[in-house]
Amino acid sequence: MQRLELTQAPVASASMIVRRPAAEVCEAFTDPSVTTRFWFSRSSGRMVEGAELRWEWEVYGVSVQVWVKALEEGRLIRFEWGNYERPTQVDVTFTPQPANATLVEVTETGFQGSGDETLRWVNDTVGGFTTVLCALKALLEHGIELGAVADHHPV
């Protein structure tokens, strides 16, 4: 096999139009009583700037530390997550669109490790955030809890 090398730092991204106002979509990410309906199953608190949180996916038996770095209501959520040695940064932006819709864009950066590890990590991230955004869209637009995150990697 030909040796492949990264020539720039990898970025994982996913985006989705959600037909709800930006403030409502952003609130869905910051309020764990809503977020647990489309993403993780438990949070130690609300996303506010400066918060250190723990998110759990009980179906998988995993959790992650989260450090909220910036929060501009209805515009941006920036957090780091992972372990203390190798956290990555996630930016979730909310851009208003016509007819009270919002473009939600999730970008994750700061991946570390070998090229193979990084490629797996970026691939998992893109798939994971795409699933989260689809579940968010179903919930906010149609009131449907898909359970897509829990079904993304069957145990």
Disulfide bonds with the S-S distance in Angstrom:
none
